[in-house]
Amino acid sequence: MKAFLLKSFLIIAVSIIVINFSYSQESVKKSSDGTTKEQELFFENGHTRL
């Protein structure tokens, strides 16, 4: 039983890591004007109000 739990935990952990990695790769990709998505969000949320 413990071995089964350990195996399923490892599978879940690996899949979470893979999902997070692919998500971070996606957000790092530059958009057409050269700013990343996070920078776009920052400009939309923070800079327009100043």
MOPAC internal coordinates of N, CA, C and O (Angstrom, degrees):
PM7 1SCF
backbone

  N    0.0000 0     0.00 0     0.00 0    0    0    0
  C    1.4678 1     0.00 0     0.00 0    1    0    0
  C    1.5276 1   111.10 1     0.00 0    2    1    0
  O    1.2310 1   120.48 1   136.34 1    3    2    1
  N    1.3345 1   116.68 1   -43.66 1    3    2    1
  C    1.4694 1   119.04 1  -179.89 1    5    3    2
  C    1.5285 1   111.36 1   -63.36 1    6    5    3
  O    1.2310 1   121.00 1   140.20 1    7    6    5
  N    1.3310 1   115.69 1   -39.80 1    7    6    5
  C    1.4639 1   118.96 1  -179.67 1    9    7    6
  C    1.5259 1   110.65 1   -62.95 1   10    9    7
  O    1.2310 1   120.76 1   139.46 1   11   10    9
  N    1.3228 1   116.15 1   -40.54 1   11   10    9
  C    1.4652 1   120.56 1   178.58 1   13   11   10
  C    1.5195 1   110.88 1   -62.61 1   14   13   11
  O    1.2310 1   120.42 1   135.30 1   15   14   13
  N    1.3348 1   116.81 1   -44.70 1   15   14   13
  C    1.4682 1   121.00 1   179.80 1   17   15   14
  C    1.5234 1   110.47 1   -63.18 1   18   17   15
  O    1.2310 1   120.91 1   137.38 1   19   18   17
  N    1.3281 1   115.86 1   -42.62 1   19   18   17
  C    1.4565 1   119.98 1  -179.59 1   21   19   18
  C    1.5291 1   110.52 1   -63.11 1   22   21   19
  O    1.2310 1   120.97 1   137.79 1   23   22   21
  N    1.3403 1   115.75 1   -42.21 1   23   22   21
  C    1.4630 1   120.00 1  -179.60 1   25   23   22
  C    1.5207 1   110.54 1   -63.21 1   26   25   23
  O    1.2310 1   120.05 1   133.39 1   27   26   25
  N    1.3272 1   117.51 1   -46.61 1   27   26   25
  C    1.4644 1   120.15 1  -178.14 1   29   27   26
  C    1.5348 1   110.40 1   -66.82 1   30   29   27
  O    1.2310 1   120.52 1   143.96 1   31   30   29
  N    1.3344 1   116.61 1   -36.04 1   31   30   29
  C    1.4709 1   119.43 1   176.93 1   33   31   30
  C    1.5208 1   110.78 1   -63.28 1   34   33   31
  O    1.2310 1   120.47 1   137.36 1   35   34   33
  N    1.3387 1   116.70 1   -42.64 1   35   34   33
  C    1.4622 1   120.23 1   178.80 1   37   35   34
  C    1.5254 1   110.94 1   -63.27 1   38   37   35
  O    1.2310 1   120.41 1   138.59 1   39   38   37
  N    1.3259 1   116.83 1   -41.41 1   39   38   37
  C    1.4704 1   120.20 1   179.57 1   41   39   38
  C    1.5282 1   110.07 1   -62.59 1   42   41   39
  O    1.2310 1   120.60 1   135.84 1   43   42   41
  N    1.3249 1   116.46 1   -44.16 1   43   42   41
  C    1.4730 1   120.61 1  -179.97 1   45   43   42
  C    1.5332 1   110.13 1   -63.62 1   46   45   43
  O    1.2310 1   120.59 1   135.55 1   47   46   45
  N    1.3319 1   116.47 1   -44.45 1   47   46   45
  C    1.4631 1   120.32 1  -178.87 1   49   47   46
  C    1.5237 1   110.72 1   -62.17 1   50   49   47
  O    1.2310 1   120.45 1   135.85 1   51   50   49
  N    1.3319 1   116.74 1   -44.15 1   51   50   49
  C    1.4651 1   119.90 1  -179.51 1   53   51   50
  C    1.5185 1   110.95 1   -63.96 1   54   53   51
  O    1.2310 1   120.44 1   137.93 1   55   54   53
  N    1.3389 1   116.77 1   -42.07 1   55   54   53
  C    1.4674 1   118.61 1  -179.28 1   57   55   54
  C    1.5277 1   110.98 1   -66.22 1   58   57   55
  O    1.2310 1   120.14 1   142.98 1   59   58   57
  N    1.3271 1   117.34 1   -37.02 1   59   58   57
  C    1.4690 1   120.22 1   176.90 1   61   59   58
  C    1.5239 1   110.47 1   -63.19 1   62   61   59
  O    1.2310 1   120.76 1   136.70 1   63   62   61
  N    1.3399 1   116.16 1   -43.30 1   63   62   61
  C    1.4676 1   120.16 1   179.44 1   65   63   62
  C    1.5229 1   110.23 1   -62.20 1   66   65   63
  O    1.2310 1   120.65 1   136.24 1   67   66   65
  N    1.3280 1   116.36 1   -43.76 1   67   66   65
  C    1.4666 1   120.02 1  -179.38 1   69   67   66
  C    1.5254 1   110.74 1   -63.48 1   70   69   67
  O    1.2310 1   120.30 1   137.22 1   71   70   69
  N    1.3302 1   117.02 1   -42.78 1   71   70   69
  C    1.4654 1   120.88 1   179.77 1   73   71   70
  C    1.5266 1   110.29 1   -63.45 1   74   73   71
  O    1.2310 1   120.45 1   134.52 1   75   74   73
  N    1.3334 1   116.75 1   -45.48 1   75   74   73
  C    1.4582 1   119.91 1   179.21 1   77   75   74
  C    1.5200 1   111.17 1   -62.30 1   78   77   75
  O    1.2310 1   120.60 1   139.35 1   79   78   77
  N    1.3424 1   116.46 1   -40.65 1   79   78   77
  C    1.4663 1   120.16 1  -178.95 1   81   79   78
  C    1.5176 1   110.62 1   -63.93 1   82   81   79
  O    1.2310 1   120.36 1   133.34 1   83   82   81
  N    1.3283 1   116.91 1   -46.66 1   83   82   81
  C    1.4636 1   119.21 1  -179.03 1   85   83   82
  C    1.5262 1   110.60 1   -66.05 1   86   85   83
  O    1.2310 1   120.19 1   145.07 1   87   86   85
  N    1.3506 1   117.25 1   -34.93 1   87   86   85
  C    1.4602 1   120.20 1   178.06 1   89   87   86
  C    1.5226 1   111.17 1   -65.98 1   90   89   87
  O    1.2310 1   120.58 1   137.39 1   91   90   89
  N    1.3460 1   116.49 1   -42.61 1   91   90   89
  C    1.4663 1   118.85 1  -179.73 1   93   91   90
  C    1.5262 1   110.30 1   -68.70 1   94   93   91
  O    1.2310 1   119.87 1   143.74 1   95   94   93
  N    1.3353 1   117.84 1   -36.26 1   95   94   93
  C    1.4628 1   120.03 1   175.18 1   97   95   94
  C    1.5272 1   110.06 1   -60.84 1   98   97   95
  O    1.2310 1   120.47 1   140.24 1   99   98   97
  N    1.3277 1   116.70 1   -39.76 1   99   98   97
  C    1.4640 1   121.79 1  -178.86 1  101   99   98
  C    1.5295 1   110.35 1   -64.45 1  102  101   99
  O    1.2310 1   120.08 1   137.73 1  103  102  101
  N    1.3333 1   117.46 1   -42.27 1  103  102  101
  C    1.4586 1   120.08 1  -176.30 1  105  103  102
  C    1.5241 1   111.93 1   -75.94 1  106  105  103
  O    1.2310 1   120.32 1   160.36 1  107  106  105
  N    1.3408 1   117.00 1   -19.64 1  107  106  105
  C    1.4617 1   119.74 1   179.38 1  109  107  106
  C    1.5238 1   110.99 1   -80.91 1  110  109  107
  O    1.2310 1   120.90 1   153.52 1  111  110  109
  N    1.3454 1   115.88 1   -26.48 1  111  110  109
  C    1.4616 1   119.50 1   179.85 1  113  111  110
  C    1.5165 1   110.28 1   -53.67 1  114  113  111
  O    1.2310 1   120.95 1   -44.14 1  115  114  113
  N    1.3130 1   115.78 1   135.86 1  115  114  113
  C    1.4550 1   119.18 1  -177.79 1  117  115  114
  C    1.5221 1   110.76 1   -78.88 1  118  117  115
  O    1.2310 1   121.05 1   -35.38 1  119  118  117
  N    1.3043 1   115.60 1   144.62 1  119  118  117
  C    1.4551 1   119.20 1   172.81 1  121  119  118
  C    1.5266 1   108.87 1   -84.49 1  122  121  119
  O    1.2310 1   120.32 1     0.96 1  123  122  121
  N    1.3351 1   117.00 1  -179.04 1  123  122  121
  C    1.4613 1   120.94 1  -169.26 1  125  123  122
  C    1.5300 1   112.79 1   -61.30 1  126  125  123
  O    1.2310 1   119.74 1   147.47 1  127  126  125
  N    1.3380 1   118.11 1   -32.53 1  127  126  125
  C    1.4713 1   118.81 1  -177.51 1  129  127  126
  C    1.5210 1   112.78 1   -90.97 1  130  129  127
  O    1.2310 1   119.64 1  -175.98 1  131  130  129
  N    1.3429 1   118.30 1     4.02 1  131  130  129
  C    1.4476 1   120.13 1   172.10 1  133  131  130
  C    1.5176 1   115.14 1    96.74 1  134  133  131
  O    1.2310 1   119.50 1   175.92 1  135  134  133
  N    1.3242 1   118.56 1    -4.08 1  135  134  133
  C    1.4572 1   120.04 1   175.90 1  137  135  134
  C    1.5168 1   109.06 1   -97.09 1  138  137  135
  O    1.2310 1   120.58 1   -32.07 1  139  138  137
  N    1.3168 1   116.50 1   147.93 1  139  138  137
  C    1.4568 1   119.20 1   177.69 1  141  139  138
  C    1.5204 1   109.66 1   -77.61 1  142  141  139
  O    1.2310 1   121.13 1   -13.53 1  143  142  141
  N    1.3262 1   115.45 1   166.47 1  143  142  141
  C    1.4657 1   119.78 1  -179.14 1  145  143  142
  C    1.5266 1   110.85 1   -60.53 1  146  145  143
  O    1.2310 1   120.51 1   139.90 1  147  146  145
  N    1.3356 1   116.64 1   -40.10 1  147  146  145
  C    1.4572 1   119.11 1  -179.23 1  149  147  146
  C    1.5165 1   110.88 1   -63.34 1  150  149  147
  O    1.2310 1   120.02 1   140.06 1  151  150  149
  N    1.3204 1   117.56 1   -39.94 1  151  150  149
  C    1.4569 1   120.33 1   177.83 1  153  151  150
  C    1.5211 1   110.46 1   -64.25 1  154  153  151
  O    1.2310 1   120.55 1   139.04 1  155  154  153
  N    1.3374 1   116.55 1   -40.96 1  155  154  153
  C    1.4657 1   119.56 1   177.39 1  157  155  154
  C    1.5147 1   110.73 1   -57.79 1  158  157  155
  O    1.2310 1   121.01 1   132.49 1  159  158  157
  N    1.3469 1   115.68 1   -47.51 1  159  158  157
  C    1.4558 1   119.57 1   179.89 1  161  159  158
  C    1.5198 1   110.29 1   -61.40 1  162  161  159
  O    1.2310 1   120.33 1   139.49 1  163  162  161
  N    1.3312 1   116.97 1   -40.51 1  163  162  161
  C    1.4580 1   120.87 1  -179.65 1  165  163  162
  C    1.5234 1   110.47 1   -62.38 1  166  165  163
  O    1.2310 1   120.35 1   136.06 1  167  166  165
  N    1.3231 1   116.94 1   -43.94 1  167  166  165
  C    1.4563 1   119.83 1   179.73 1  169  167  166
  C    1.5188 1   110.80 1   -65.80 1  170  169  167
  O    1.2310 1   120.80 1   138.40 1  171  170  169
  N    1.3431 1   116.08 1   -41.60 1  171  170  169
  C    1.4651 1   119.21 1   179.04 1  173  171  170
  C    1.5184 1   111.51 1   -61.94 1  174  173  171
  O    1.2310 1   120.72 1   134.28 1  175  174  173
  N    1.3294 1   116.23 1   -45.72 1  175  174  173
  C    1.4602 1   119.67 1  -172.89 1  177  175  174
  C    1.5275 1   112.23 1   -81.81 1  178  177  175
  O    1.2310 1   119.97 1   135.52 1  179  178  177
  N    1.3181 1   117.66 1   -44.48 1  179  178  177
  C    1.4512 1   119.88 1  -170.07 1  181  179  178
  C    1.5108 1   114.17 1   -94.95 1  182  181  179
  O    1.2310 1   120.35 1   131.79 1  183  182  181
  N    1.3285 1   116.93 1   -48.21 1  183  182  181
  C    1.4562 1   119.50 1  -167.00 1  185  183  182
  C    1.5136 1   113.46 1   -76.93 1  186  185  183
  O    1.2310 1   120.03 1   148.37 1  187  186  185
  N    1.3252 1   117.54 1   -31.63 1  187  186  185
  C    1.4661 1   117.95 1  -176.95 1  189  187  186
  C    1.5191 1   111.48 1   -67.87 1  190  189  187
  O    1.2310 1   120.52 1   156.42 1  191  190  189
  N    1.3387 1   116.61 1   -23.58 1  191  190  189
  C    1.4633 1   119.35 1  -178.46 1  193  191  190
  C    1.5247 1   112.91 1   -81.22 1  194  193  191
  O    1.2310 1   120.22 1   160.78 1  195  194  193
  N    1.3325 1   117.18 1   -19.22 1  195  194  193
  C    1.4658 1   119.26 1  -173.60 1  197  195  194
  C    1.5229 1   113.18 1   -68.12 1  198  197  195
  O    1.2310 1   120.10 1   180.00 1  199  198  197

